[in-house]
Amino acid sequence: MANVKVSLNRAGVRELLRSEEMKSICLSYANNALSRLSDGYEVTAHTGTNRVNAEVKAETFAARRDNLKNNSILKAVKG
């Protein structure tokens, strides 16, 4: 077997991780998890210094309590 050396284009990878396409992929995963949750949860997304981030957050008191007792967000993300 021949030795293969792979070299990534760092600028291209950085651009890919911060792109709008990656943001839409992250939002689709977050919205999929949101569909498994009850009312009181919210999805947000932002572009950080390195990559795009999507977040599912408990907004209401009832949702926060439900998440603390049952780990609802974690279970919804796992699917």
All heavy atoms as a GROMACS GRO file, in nm:
protein
  605
    1MET      N    1   0.083  -0.118   0.000
    1MET     CA    2   0.000   0.000   0.000
    1MET      C    3   0.087   0.125   0.000
    1MET      O    4   0.190   0.130   0.066
    1MET     CB    5  -0.088   0.003   0.122
    1MET     CG    6  -0.193  -0.102   0.130
    1MET     SD    7  -0.309  -0.046   0.252
    1MET     CE    8  -0.458  -0.065   0.166
    2ALA      N    9   0.043   0.223  -0.069
    2ALA     CA   10   0.117   0.348  -0.075
    2ALA      C   11   0.075   0.438   0.040
    2ALA      O   12  -0.038   0.436   0.087
    2ALA     CB   13   0.087   0.419  -0.207
    3ASN      N   14   0.169   0.515   0.088
    3ASN     CA   15   0.138   0.613   0.192
    3ASN      C   16   0.070   0.732   0.127
    3ASN      O   17   0.119   0.788   0.030
    3ASN     CB   18   0.264   0.658   0.264
    3ASN     CG   19   0.324   0.547   0.347
    3ASN    OD1   20   0.251   0.458   0.392
    3ASN    ND2   21   0.454   0.550   0.368
    4VAL      N   22  -0.042   0.772   0.183
    4VAL     CA   23  -0.119   0.883   0.130
    4VAL      C   24  -0.116   0.995   0.232
    4VAL      O   25  -0.143   0.975   0.350
    4VAL     CB   26  -0.265   0.842   0.101
    4VAL    CG1   27  -0.345   0.960   0.052
    4VAL    CG2   28  -0.269   0.728   0.002
    5LYS      N   29  -0.083   1.113   0.186
    5LYS     CA   30  -0.081   1.229   0.273
    5LYS      C   31  -0.191   1.325   0.227
    5LYS      O   32  -0.197   1.364   0.112
    5LYS     CB   33   0.055   1.299   0.267
    5LYS     CG   34   0.068   1.412   0.363
    5LYS     CD   35   0.207   1.470   0.362
    5LYS     CE   36   0.216   1.583   0.462
    5LYS     NZ   37   0.351   1.640   0.465
    6VAL      N   38  -0.278   1.360   0.321
    6VAL     CA   39  -0.389   1.450   0.292
    6VAL      C   40  -0.361   1.583   0.358
    6VAL      O   41  -0.328   1.589   0.476
    6VAL     CB   42  -0.522   1.392   0.343
    6VAL    CG1   43  -0.636   1.490   0.320
    6VAL    CG2   44  -0.551   1.258   0.277
    7SER      N   45  -0.375   1.689   0.283
    7SER     CA   46  -0.354   1.823   0.337
    7SER      C   47  -0.482   1.903   0.316
    7SER      O   48  -0.530   1.918   0.203
    7SER     CB   49  -0.237   1.889   0.265
    7SER     OG   50  -0.220   2.020   0.311
    8LEU      N   51  -0.541   1.952   0.426
    8LEU     CA   52  -0.664   2.028   0.417
    8LEU      C   53  -0.636   2.175   0.387
    8LEU      O   54  -0.537   2.230   0.435
    8LEU     CB   55  -0.742   2.019   0.548
    8LEU     CG   56  -0.799   1.884   0.584
    8LEU    CD1   57  -0.866   1.890   0.720
    8LEU    CD2   58  -0.899   1.838   0.480
    9ASN      N   59  -0.723   2.234   0.312
    9ASN     CA   60  -0.718   2.376   0.286
    9ASN      C   61  -0.786   2.444   0.405
    9ASN      O   62  -0.908   2.446   0.418
    9ASN     CB   63  -0.793   2.407   0.156
    9ASN     CG   64  -0.794   2.552   0.123
    9ASN    OD1   65  -0.759   2.637   0.204
    9ASN    ND2   66  -0.835   2.583   0.001
   10ARG      N   67  -0.706   2.497   0.498
   10ARG     CA   68  -0.758   2.550   0.623
   10ARG      C   69  -0.856   2.665   0.602
   10ARG      O   70  -0.958   2.675   0.670
   10ARG     CB   71  -0.644   2.594   0.713
   10ARG     CG   72  -0.554   2.478   0.751
   10ARG     CD   73  -0.444   2.522   0.840
   10ARG     NE   74  -0.493   2.508   0.977
   10ARG     CZ   75  -0.424   2.542   1.082
   10ARG    NH1   76  -0.305   2.595   1.071
   10ARG    NH2   77  -0.474   2.526   1.203
   11ALA      N   78  -0.828   2.750   0.507
   11ALA     CA   79  -0.918   2.862   0.480
   11ALA      C   80  -1.051   2.811   0.425
   11ALA      O   81  -1.158   2.863   0.460
   11ALA     CB   82  -0.854   2.959   0.382
   12GLY      N   83  -1.047   2.708   0.344
   12GLY     CA   84  -1.169   2.651   0.289
   12GLY      C   85  -1.253   2.582   0.395
   12GLY      O   86  -1.376   2.594   0.395
   13VAL      N   87  -1.188   2.511   0.486
   13VAL     CA   88  -1.260   2.446   0.595
   13VAL      C   89  -1.323   2.550   0.686
   13VAL      O   90  -1.438   2.538   0.727
   13VAL     CB   91  -1.166   2.352   0.674
   13VAL    CG1   92  -1.234   2.300   0.798
   13VAL    CG2   93  -1.120   2.236   0.586
   14ARG      N   94  -1.250   2.657   0.717
   14ARG     CA   95  -1.302   2.764   0.800
   14ARG      C   96  -1.424   2.829   0.734
   14ARG      O   97  -1.525   2.855   0.798
   14ARG     CB   98  -1.194   2.869   0.825
   14ARG     CG   99  -1.235   2.978   0.921
   14ARG     CD  100  -1.123   3.079   0.948
   14ARG     NE  101  -0.998   3.016   0.987
   14ARG     CZ  102  -0.888   3.013   0.911
   14ARG    NH1  103  -0.886   3.070   0.792
   14ARG    NH2  104  -0.778   2.955   0.953
   15GLU      N  105  -1.414   2.851   0.604
   15GLU     CA  106  -1.525   2.910   0.530
   15GLU      C  107  -1.647   2.818   0.530
   15GLU      O  108  -1.760   2.863   0.546
   15GLU     CB  109  -1.481   2.939   0.386
   15GLU     CG  110  -1.586   3.004   0.301
   15GLU     CD  111  -1.536   3.027   0.159
   15GLU    OE1  112  -1.414   3.043   0.139
   15GLU    OE2  113  -1.621   3.028   0.069
   16LEU      N  114  -1.622   2.688   0.516
   16LEU     CA  115  -1.731   2.590   0.517
   16LEU      C  116  -1.800   2.588   0.653
   16LEU      O  117  -1.923   2.587   0.662
   16LEU     CB  118  -1.678   2.452   0.484
   16LEU     CG  119  -1.777   2.336   0.494
   16LEU    CD1  120  -1.882   2.349   0.386
   16LEU    CD2  121  -1.706   2.204   0.483
   17LEU      N  122  -1.725   2.587   0.762
   17LEU     CA  123  -1.782   2.579   0.896
   17LEU      C  124  -1.859   2.705   0.934
   17LEU      O  125  -1.946   2.700   1.021
   17LEU     CB  126  -1.673   2.553   1.000
   17LEU     CG  127  -1.612   2.414   0.998
   17LEU    CD1  128  -1.497   2.405   1.097
   17LEU    CD2  129  -1.716   2.308   1.027
   18ARG      N  130  -1.830   2.818   0.869
   18ARG     CA  131  -1.899   2.943   0.900
   18ARG      C  132  -2.002   2.981   0.794
   18ARG      O  133  -2.058   3.090   0.798
   18ARG     CB  134  -1.796   3.054   0.915
   18ARG     CG  135  -1.700   3.029   1.031
   18ARG     CD  136  -1.605   3.141   1.050
   18ARG     NE  137  -1.678   3.251   1.112
   18ARG     CZ  138  -1.640   3.376   1.106
   18ARG    NH1  139  -1.531   3.410   1.043
   18ARG    NH2  140  -1.712   3.470   1.164
   19SER      N  141  -2.032   2.893   0.700
   19SER     CA  142  -2.119   2.926   0.587
   19SER      C  143  -2.267   2.921   0.625
   19SER      O  144  -2.307   2.863   0.726
   19SER     CB  145  -2.093   2.830   0.472
   19SER     OG  146  -2.136   2.700   0.507
   20GLU      N  147  -2.349   2.981   0.542
   20GLU     CA  148  -2.494   2.979   0.560
   20GLU      C  149  -2.549   2.839   0.539
   20GLU      O  150  -2.649   2.802   0.601
   20GLU     CB  151  -2.561   3.077   0.463
   20GLU     CG  152  -2.543   3.222   0.501
   20GLU     CD  153  -2.605   3.257   0.635
   20GLU    OE1  154  -2.717   3.210   0.664
   20GLU    OE2  155  -2.540   3.331   0.711
   21GLU      N  156  -2.487   2.760   0.453
   21GLU     CA  157  -2.532   2.622   0.432
   21GLU      C  158  -2.515   2.541   0.559
   21GLU      O  159  -2.604   2.463   0.596
   21GLU     CB  160  -2.453   2.556   0.317
   21GLU     CG  161  -2.483   2.611   0.181
   21GLU     CD  162  -2.403   2.737   0.148
   21GLU    OE1  163  -2.316   2.777   0.229
   21GLU    OE2  164  -2.429   2.796   0.043
   22MET      N  165  -2.404   2.557   0.629
   22MET     CA  166  -2.382   2.487   0.754
   22MET      C  167  -2.479   2.536   0.861
   22MET      O  168  -2.527   2.458   0.943
   22MET     CB  169  -2.237   2.506   0.801
   22MET     CG  170  -2.200   2.419   0.918
   22MET     SD  171  -2.210   2.242   0.884
   22MET     CE  172  -2.079   2.220   0.767
   23LYS      N  173  -2.512   2.665   0.856
   23LYS     CA  174  -2.609   2.720   0.951
   23LYS      C  175  -2.746   2.657   0.929
   23LYS      O  176  -2.815   2.623   1.025
   23LYS     CB  177  -2.618   2.872   0.935
   23LYS     CG  178  -2.698   2.940   1.041
   23LYS     CD  179  -2.686   3.091   1.026
   23LYS     CE  180  -2.748   3.165   1.141
   23LYS     NZ  181  -2.728   3.309   1.131
   24SER      N  182  -2.784   2.638   0.804
   24SER     CA  183  -2.914   2.576   0.777
   24SER      C  184  -2.915   2.429   0.819
   24SER      O  185  -3.018   2.379   0.866
   24SER     CB  186  -2.950   2.589   0.628
   24SER     OG  187  -2.864   2.513   0.549
   25ILE      N  188  -2.804   2.360   0.806
   25ILE     CA  189  -2.795   2.220   0.852
   25ILE      C  190  -2.809   2.214   1.004
   25ILE      O  191  -2.885   2.132   1.057
   25ILE     CB  192  -2.662   2.157   0.806
   25ILE    CG1  193  -2.662   2.138   0.655
   25ILE    CG2  194  -2.638   2.023   0.877
   25ILE    CD1  195  -2.527   2.098   0.598
   26CYS      N  196  -2.739   2.302   1.074
   26CYS     CA  197  -2.748   2.305   1.221
   26CYS      C  198  -2.889   2.340   1.266
   26CYS      O  199  -2.941   2.281   1.361
   26CYS     CB  200  -2.648   2.404   1.278
   26CYS     SG  201  -2.477   2.352   1.263
   27LEU      N  202  -2.951   2.436   1.198
   27LEU     CA  203  -3.088   2.474   1.233
   27LEU      C  204  -3.186   2.361   1.207
   27LEU      O  205  -3.282   2.343   1.283
   27LEU     CB  206  -3.130   2.599   1.156
   27LEU     CG  207  -3.084   2.731   1.214
   27LEU    CD1  208  -3.118   2.845   1.120
   27LEU    CD2  209  -3.147   2.754   1.350
   28SER      N  210  -3.163   2.281   1.103
   28SER     CA  211  -3.253   2.170   1.077
   28SER      C  212  -3.244   2.066   1.188
   28SER      O  213  -3.346   2.010   1.231
   28SER     CB  214  -3.225   2.106   0.940
   28SER     OG  215  -3.102   2.038   0.941
   29TYR      N  216  -3.123   2.038   1.239
   29TYR     CA  217  -3.108   1.945   1.352
   29TYR      C  218  -3.175   2.002   1.477
   29TYR      O  219  -3.244   1.930   1.550
   29TYR     CB  220  -2.960   1.918   1.381
   29TYR     CG  221  -2.899   1.812   1.293
   29TYR    CD1  222  -2.815   1.847   1.189
   29TYR    CD2  223  -2.925   1.678   1.314
   29TYR    CE1  224  -2.758   1.750   1.108
   29TYR    CE2  225  -2.870   1.580   1.233
   29TYR     CZ  226  -2.786   1.617   1.130
   29TYR     OH  227  -2.730   1.521   1.051
   30ALA      N  228  -3.157   2.130   1.502
   30ALA     CA  229  -3.216   2.192   1.620
   30ALA      C  230  -3.368   2.196   1.610
   30ALA      O  231  -3.438   2.169   1.709
   30ALA     CB  232  -3.161   2.333   1.639
   31ASN      N  233  -3.421   2.227   1.494
   31ASN     CA  234  -3.567   2.230   1.476
   31ASN      C  235  -3.627   2.090   1.483
   31ASN      O  236  -3.740   2.073   1.528
   31ASN     CB  237  -3.605   2.298   1.345
   31ASN     CG  238  -3.587   2.446   1.351
   31ASN    OD1  239  -3.611   2.508   1.454
   31ASN    ND2  240  -3.543   2.506   1.242
   32ASN      N  241  -3.552   1.990   1.441
   32ASN     CA  242  -3.597   1.852   1.453
   32ASN      C  243  -3.610   1.815   1.601
   32ASN      O  244  -3.707   1.752   1.642
   32ASN     CB  245  -3.498   1.758   1.383
   32ASN     CG  246  -3.549   1.618   1.372
   32ASN    OD1  247  -3.667   1.592   1.389
   32ASN    ND2  248  -3.460   1.526   1.342
   33ALA      N  249  -3.513   1.856   1.683
   33ALA     CA  250  -3.521   1.832   1.827
   33ALA      C  251  -3.635   1.912   1.888
   33ALA      O  252  -3.706   1.863   1.976
   33ALA     CB  253  -3.388   1.869   1.893
   34LEU      N  254  -3.654   2.035   1.841
   34LEU     CA  255  -3.761   2.120   1.893
   34LEU      C  256  -3.898   2.059   1.867
   34LEU      O  257  -3.989   2.072   1.950
   34LEU     CB  258  -3.753   2.259   1.829
   34LEU     CG  259  -3.852   2.363   1.878
   34LEU    CD1  260  -3.825   2.397   2.025
   34LEU    CD2  261  -3.842   2.487   1.792
   35SER      N  262  -3.914   1.990   1.755
   35SER     CA  263  -4.042   1.928   1.724
   35SER      C  264  -4.077   1.816   1.821
   35SER      O  265  -4.194   1.780   1.834
   35SER     CB  266  -4.043   1.877   1.580
   35SER     OG  267  -3.954   1.767   1.568
   36ARG      N  268  -3.978   1.759   1.889
   36ARG     CA  269  -4.001   1.654   1.986
   36ARG      C  270  -4.029   1.707   2.127
   36ARG      O  271  -4.059   1.630   2.217
   36ARG     CB  272  -3.880   1.561   1.993
   36ARG     CG  273  -3.852   1.487   1.866
   36ARG     CD  274  -3.739   1.389   1.886
   36ARG     NE  275  -3.702   1.330   1.759
   36ARG     CZ  276  -3.584   1.344   1.702
   36ARG    NH1  277  -3.490   1.411   1.763
   36ARG    NH2  278  -3.559   1.289   1.587
   37LEU      N  279  -4.016   1.837   2.145
   37LEU     CA  280  -4.033   1.899   2.277
   37LEU      C  281  -4.170   1.966   2.288
   37LEU      O  282  -4.234   1.997   2.188
   37LEU     CB  283  -3.922   2.002   2.300
   37LEU     CG  284  -3.782   1.946   2.311
   37LEU    CD1  285  -3.680   2.058   2.302
   37LEU    CD2  286  -3.765   1.867   2.439
   38SER      N  287  -4.210   1.991   2.413
   38SER     CA  288  -4.336   2.062   2.437
   38SER      C  289  -4.316   2.212   2.420
   38SER      O  290  -4.207   2.259   2.383
   38SER     CB  291  -4.387   2.029   2.577
   38SER     OG  292  -4.292   2.070   2.673
   39ASP      N  293  -4.417   2.289   2.450
   39ASP     CA  294  -4.408   2.434   2.440
   39ASP      C  295  -4.309   2.490   2.541
   39ASP      O  296  -4.285   2.431   2.646
   39ASP     CB  297  -4.545   2.498   2.464
   39ASP     CG  298  -4.643   2.465   2.353
   39ASP    OD1  299  -4.597   2.436   2.241
   39ASP    OD2  300  -4.765   2.469   2.379
   40GLY      N  301  -4.253   2.606   2.510
   40GLY     CA  302  -4.163   2.674   2.603
   40GLY      C  303  -4.017   2.663   2.566
   40GLY      O  304  -3.931   2.716   2.635
   41TYR      N  305  -3.986   2.596   2.456
   41TYR     CA  306  -3.848   2.583   2.410
   41TYR      C  307  -3.828   2.669   2.286
   41TYR      O  308  -3.922   2.696   2.212
   41TYR     CB  309  -3.815   2.436   2.379
   41TYR     CG  310  -3.816   2.348   2.501
   41TYR    CD1  311  -3.931   2.283   2.542
   41TYR    CD2  312  -3.701   2.331   2.577
   41TYR    CE1  313  -3.932   2.203   2.655
   41TYR    CE2  314  -3.700   2.251   2.689
   41TYR     CZ  315  -3.816   2.187   2.727
   41TYR     OH  316  -3.816   2.108   2.839
   42GLU      N  317  -3.705   2.710   2.262
   42GLU     CA  318  -3.673   2.801   2.151
   42GLU      C  319  -3.542   2.760   2.086
   42GLU      O  320  -3.452   2.710   2.153
   42GLU     CB  321  -3.662   2.942   2.208
   42GLU     CG  322  -3.619   3.048   2.110
   42GLU     CD  323  -3.608   3.182   2.179
   42GLU    OE1  324  -3.713   3.243   2.202
   42GLU    OE2  325  -3.496   3.223   2.210
   43VAL      N  326  -3.531   2.785   1.956
   43VAL     CA  327  -3.407   2.757   1.881
   43VAL      C  328  -3.344   2.889   1.840
   43VAL      O  329  -3.412   2.979   1.791
   43VAL     CB  330  -3.438   2.673   1.755
   43VAL    CG1  331  -3.316   2.663   1.666
   43VAL    CG2  332  -3.487   2.536   1.793
   44THR      N  333  -3.214   2.900   1.863
   44THR     CA  334  -3.138   3.016   1.816
   44THR      C  335  -3.013   2.966   1.746
   44THR      O  336  -2.966   2.856   1.771
   44THR     CB  337  -3.096   3.109   1.932
   44THR    OG1  338  -3.017   3.035   2.024
   44THR    CG2  339  -3.216   3.166   2.003
   45ALA      N  340  -2.960   3.048   1.658
   45ALA     CA  341  -2.836   3.015   1.587
   45ALA      C  342  -2.754   3.142   1.570
   45ALA      O  343  -2.808   3.251   1.552
   45ALA     CB  344  -2.866   2.954   1.451
   46HIS      N  345  -2.622   3.125   1.577
   46HIS     CA  346  -2.532   3.238   1.552
   46HIS      C  347  -2.401   3.186   1.498
   46HIS      O  348  -2.368   3.068   1.512
   46HIS     CB  349  -2.511   3.321   1.679
   46HIS     CG  350  -2.430   3.252   1.784
   46HIS    ND1  351  -2.484   3.160   1.871
   46HIS    CD2  352  -2.299   3.259   1.813
   46HIS    CE1  353  -2.389   3.116   1.950
   46HIS    NE2  354  -2.276   3.174   1.918
   47THR      N  355  -2.325   3.274   1.437
   47THR     CA  356  -2.195   3.240   1.383
   47THR      C  357  -2.089   3.288   1.481
   47THR      O  358  -2.079   3.407   1.510
   47THR     CB  359  -2.172   3.306   1.246
   47THR    OG1  360  -2.278   3.265   1.159
   47THR    CG2  361  -2.039   3.264   1.188
   48GLY      N  362  -2.012   3.194   1.533
   48GLY     CA  363  -1.905   3.226   1.626
   48GLY      C  364  -1.775   3.254   1.552
   48GLY      O  365  -1.773   3.270   1.429
   49THR      N  366  -1.666   3.258   1.625
   49THR     CA  367  -1.538   3.285   1.563
   49THR      C  368  -1.489   3.168   1.479
   49THR      O  369  -1.419   3.188   1.380
   49THR     CB  370  -1.432   3.319   1.668
   49THR    OG1  371  -1.424   3.212   1.761
   49THR    CG2  372  -1.466   3.446   1.741
   50ASN      N  373  -1.525   3.046   1.518
   50ASN     CA  374  -1.476   2.927   1.447
   50ASN      C  375  -1.582   2.857   1.363
   50ASN      O  376  -1.550   2.798   1.261
   50ASN     CB  377  -1.416   2.827   1.546
   50ASN     CG  378  -1.294   2.882   1.614
   50ASN    OD1  379  -1.216   2.952   1.552
   50ASN    ND2  380  -1.279   2.852   1.740
   51ARG      N  381  -1.706   2.856   1.411
   51ARG     CA  382  -1.809   2.779   1.342
   51ARG      C  383  -1.947   2.833   1.377
   51ARG      O  384  -1.961   2.916   1.465
   51ARG     CB  385  -1.800   2.632   1.378
   51ARG     CG  386  -1.827   2.603   1.524
   51ARG     CD  387  -1.814   2.457   1.558
   51ARG     NE  388  -1.685   2.402   1.527
   51ARG     CZ  389  -1.583   2.394   1.613
   51ARG    NH1  390  -1.597   2.438   1.735
   51ARG    NH2  391  -1.469   2.342   1.576
   52VAL      N  392  -2.045   2.778   1.309
   52VAL     CA  393  -2.185   2.813   1.333
   52VAL      C  394  -2.235   2.728   1.450
   52VAL      O  395  -2.200   2.612   1.464
   52VAL     CB  396  -2.269   2.783   1.207
   52VAL    CG1  397  -2.416   2.801   1.233
   52VAL    CG2  398  -2.226   2.872   1.093
   53ASN      N  399  -2.318   2.789   1.535
   53ASN     CA  400  -2.375   2.719   1.649
   53ASN      C  401  -2.526   2.732   1.648
   53ASN      O  402  -2.578   2.840   1.618
   53ASN     CB  403  -2.322   2.779   1.780
   53ASN     CG  404  -2.173   2.768   1.791
   53ASN    OD1  405  -2.119   2.660   1.795
   53ASN    ND2  406  -2.105   2.882   1.793
   54ALA      N  407  -2.595   2.624   1.680
   54ALA     CA  408  -2.739   2.626   1.698
   54ALA      C  409  -2.768   2.578   1.839
   54ALA      O  410  -2.701   2.489   1.890
   54ALA     CB  411  -2.808   2.537   1.596
   55GLU      N  412  -2.869   2.637   1.902
   55GLU     CA  413  -2.897   2.608   2.042
   55GLU      C  414  -3.047   2.588   2.062
   55GLU      O  415  -3.128   2.662   2.009
   55GLU     CB  416  -2.849   2.726   2.127
   55GLU     CG  417  -2.883   2.718   2.272
   55GLU     CD  418  -2.841   2.843   2.348
   55GLU    OE1  419  -2.846   2.953   2.290
   55GLU    OE2  420  -2.802   2.828   2.464
   56VAL      N  421  -3.082   2.485   2.138
   56VAL     CA  422  -3.218   2.465   2.184
   56VAL      C  423  -3.220   2.505   2.330
   56VAL      O  424  -3.142   2.453   2.409
   56VAL     CB  425  -3.263   2.319   2.167
   56VAL    CG1  426  -3.405   2.300   2.217
   56VAL    CG2  427  -3.252   2.275   2.023
   57LYS      N  428  -3.308   2.597   2.366
   57LYS     CA  429  -3.306   2.656   2.499
   57LYS      C  430  -3.447   2.652   2.559
   57LYS      O  431  -3.545   2.677   2.489
   57LYS     CB  432  -3.257   2.800   2.488
   57LYS     CG  433  -3.244   2.874   2.616
   57LYS     CD  434  -3.190   3.012   2.587
   57LYS     CE  435  -3.185   3.096   2.714
   57LYS     NZ  436  -3.140   3.232   2.685
   58ALA      N  437  -3.454   2.623   2.689
   58ALA     CA  438  -3.580   2.628   2.761
   58ALA      C  439  -3.605   2.774   2.801
   58ALA      O  440  -3.526   2.832   2.874
   58ALA     CB  441  -3.574   2.539   2.884
   59GLU      N  442  -3.714   2.831   2.754
   59GLU     CA  443  -3.742   2.972   2.778
   59GLU      C  444  -3.835   2.996   2.896
   59GLU      O  445  -3.816   3.089   2.971
   59GLU     CB  446  -3.804   3.036   2.653
   59GLU     CG  447  -3.703   3.068   2.546
   59GLU     CD  448  -3.607   3.178   2.587
   59GLU    OE1  449  -3.650   3.281   2.641
   59GLU    OE2  450  -3.487   3.159   2.564
   60THR      N  451  -3.936   2.913   2.914
   60THR     CA  452  -4.032   2.935   3.020
   60THR      C  453  -3.992   2.859   3.146
   60THR      O  454  -3.909   2.767   3.142
   60THR     CB  455  -4.173   2.889   2.977
   60THR    OG1  456  -4.170   2.748   2.954
   60THR    CG2  457  -4.218   2.962   2.852
   61PHE      N  458  -4.053   2.897   3.257
   61PHE     CA  459  -4.025   2.830   3.384
   61PHE      C  460  -4.062   2.682   3.377
   61PHE      O  461  -3.987   2.595   3.422
   61PHE     CB  462  -4.100   2.898   3.499
   61PHE     CG  463  -4.081   2.829   3.630
   61PHE    CD1  464  -3.964   2.844   3.701
   61PHE    CD2  465  -4.180   2.747   3.681
   61PHE    CE1  466  -3.945   2.778   3.821
   61PHE    CE2  467  -4.162   2.681   3.801
   61PHE     CZ  468  -4.044   2.697   3.872
   62ALA      N  469  -4.176   2.652   3.318
   62ALA     CA  470  -4.221   2.513   3.307
   62ALA      C  471  -4.125   2.430   3.222
   62ALA      O  472  -4.096   2.314   3.254
   62ALA     CB  473  -4.362   2.507   3.250
   63ALA      N  474  -4.076   2.488   3.114
   63ALA     CA  475  -3.982   2.417   3.027
   63ALA      C  476  -3.848   2.395   3.098
   63ALA      O  477  -3.789   2.287   3.087
   63ALA     CB  478  -3.961   2.495   2.898
   64ARG      N  479  -3.802   2.496   3.172
   64ARG     CA  480  -3.676   2.479   3.247
   64ARG      C  481  -3.690   2.369   3.352
   64ARG      O  482  -3.601   2.286   3.369
   64ARG     CB  483  -3.635   2.611   3.312
   64ARG     CG  484  -3.578   2.710   3.213
   64ARG     CD  485  -3.510   2.826   3.284
   64ARG     NE  486  -3.602   2.906   3.364
   64ARG     CZ  487  -3.667   3.012   3.322
   64ARG    NH1  488  -3.650   3.054   3.198
   64ARG    NH2  489  -3.748   3.077   3.401
   65ARG      N  490  -3.802   2.368   3.421
   65ARG     CA  491  -3.826   2.266   3.522
   65ARG      C  492  -3.834   2.127   3.458
   65ARG      O  493  -3.776   2.031   3.508
   65ARG     CB  494  -3.955   2.297   3.597
   65ARG     CG  495  -3.982   2.201   3.707
   65ARG     CD  496  -4.109   2.237   3.779
   65ARG     NE  497  -4.142   2.131   3.872
   65ARG     CZ  498  -4.177   2.151   3.996
   65ARG    NH1  499  -4.186   2.273   4.043
   65ARG    NH2  500  -4.207   2.049   4.073
   66ASP      N  501  -3.905   2.117   3.346
   66ASP     CA  502  -3.915   1.990   3.274
   66ASP      C  503  -3.778   1.942   3.230
   66ASP      O  504  -3.746   1.823   3.243
   66ASP     CB  505  -4.008   2.007   3.153
   66ASP     CG  506  -4.016   1.882   3.069
   66ASP    OD1  507  -4.043   1.773   3.125
   66ASP    OD2  508  -3.994   1.893   2.947
   67ASN      N  509  -3.696   2.032   3.180
   67ASN     CA  510  -3.563   1.993   3.134
   67ASN      C  511  -3.474   1.950   3.251
   67ASN      O  512  -3.397   1.855   3.239
   67ASN     CB  513  -3.497   2.108   3.057
   67ASN     CG  514  -3.369   2.065   2.993
   67ASN    OD1  515  -3.362   1.962   2.927
   67ASN    ND2  516  -3.264   2.142   3.014
   68LEU      N  517  -3.485   2.017   3.365
   68LEU     CA  518  -3.406   1.978   3.482
   68LEU      C  519  -3.445   1.841   3.535
   68LEU      O  520  -3.360   1.762   3.575
   68LEU     CB  521  -3.421   2.082   3.593
   68LEU     CG  522  -3.344   2.212   3.574
   68LEU    CD1  523  -3.383   2.313   3.682
   68LEU    CD2  524  -3.196   2.186   3.579
   69LYS      N  525  -3.574   1.813   3.535
   69LYS     CA  526  -3.622   1.685   3.590
   69LYS      C  527  -3.601   1.568   3.494
   69LYS      O  528  -3.570   1.458   3.536
   69LYS     CB  529  -3.770   1.695   3.625
   69LYS     CG  530  -3.798   1.782   3.746
   69LYS     CD  531  -3.945   1.791   3.773
   69LYS     CE  532  -3.988   1.662   3.842
   69LYS     NZ  533  -4.129   1.669   3.885
   70ASN      N  534  -3.617   1.593   3.363
   70ASN     CA  535  -3.622   1.484   3.266
   70ASN      C  536  -3.512   1.485   3.160
   70ASN      O  537  -3.510   1.397   3.074
   70ASN     CB  538  -3.758   1.485   3.195
   70ASN     CG  539  -3.872   1.473   3.292
   70ASN    OD1  540  -3.868   1.394   3.385
   70ASN    ND2  541  -3.973   1.557   3.272
   71ASN      N  542  -3.425   1.585   3.160
   71ASN     CA  543  -3.325   1.600   3.054
   71ASN      C  544  -3.391   1.600   2.916
   71ASN      O  545  -3.347   1.533   2.824
   71ASN     CB  546  -3.219   1.491   3.061
   71ASN     CG  547  -3.119   1.513   3.170
   71ASN    OD1  548  -3.088   1.627   3.204
   71ASN    ND2  549  -3.071   1.405   3.228
   72SER      N  550  -3.497   1.674   2.903
   72SER     CA  551  -3.579   1.673   2.781
   72SER      C  552  -3.501   1.714   2.657
   72SER      O  553  -3.515   1.651   2.551
   72SER     CB  554  -3.699   1.766   2.797
   72SER     OG  555  -3.774   1.727   2.909
   73ILE      N  556  -3.418   1.817   2.668
   73ILE     CA  557  -3.344   1.864   2.550
   73ILE      C  558  -3.245   1.758   2.504
   73ILE      O  559  -3.235   1.727   2.385
   73ILE     CB  560  -3.273   1.998   2.580
   73ILE    CG1  561  -3.376   2.108   2.604
   73ILE    CG2  562  -3.180   2.036   2.465
   73ILE    CD1  563  -3.316   2.240   2.647
   74LEU      N  564  -3.174   1.698   2.597
   74LEU     CA  565  -3.078   1.593   2.563
   74LEU      C  566  -3.147   1.475   2.496
   74LEU      O  567  -3.098   1.424   2.394
   74LEU     CB  568  -3.003   1.547   2.688
   74LEU     CG  569  -2.898   1.440   2.667
   74LEU    CD1  570  -2.785   1.494   2.580
   74LEU    CD2  571  -2.843   1.394   2.801
   75LYS      N  572  -3.261   1.434   2.548
   75LYS     CA  573  -3.334   1.322   2.489
   75LYS      C  574  -3.388   1.358   2.350
   75LYS      O  575  -3.390   1.273   2.260
   75LYS     CB  576  -3.448   1.281   2.580
   75LYS     CG  577  -3.399   1.214   2.707
   75LYS     CD  578  -3.513   1.183   2.801
   75LYS     CE  579  -3.462   1.123   2.928
   75LYS     NZ  580  -3.572   1.100   3.026
   76ALA      N  581  -3.430   1.482   2.332
   76ALA     CA  582  -3.481   1.525   2.201
   76ALA      C  583  -3.370   1.532   2.098
   76ALA      O  584  -3.391   1.497   1.982
   76ALA     CB  585  -3.549   1.660   2.213
   77VAL      N  586  -3.251   1.574   2.139
   77VAL     CA  587  -3.139   1.582   2.044
   77VAL      C  588  -3.092   1.443   2.004
   77VAL      O  589  -3.060   1.418   1.888
   77VAL     CB  590  -3.023   1.665   2.105
   77VAL    CG1  591  -2.899   1.656   2.020
   77VAL    CG2  592  -3.066   1.810   2.120
   78LYS      N  593  -3.088   1.351   2.099
   78LYS     CA  594  -3.045   1.214   2.069
   78LYS      C  595  -3.142   1.145   1.976
   78LYS      O  596  -3.104   1.056   1.901
   78LYS     CB  597  -3.030   1.133   2.198
   78LYS     CG  598  -2.904   1.160   2.271
   78LYS     CD  599  -2.892   1.065   2.386
   78LYS     CE  600  -2.754   1.073   2.446
   78LYS     NZ  601  -2.739   0.975   2.554
   79GLY      N  602  -3.267   1.182   1.979
   79GLY     CA  603  -3.363   1.127   1.887
   79GLY      C  604  -3.428   1.005   1.938
   79GLY      O  605  -3.489   0.926   1.886
   0.00000   0.00000   0.00000
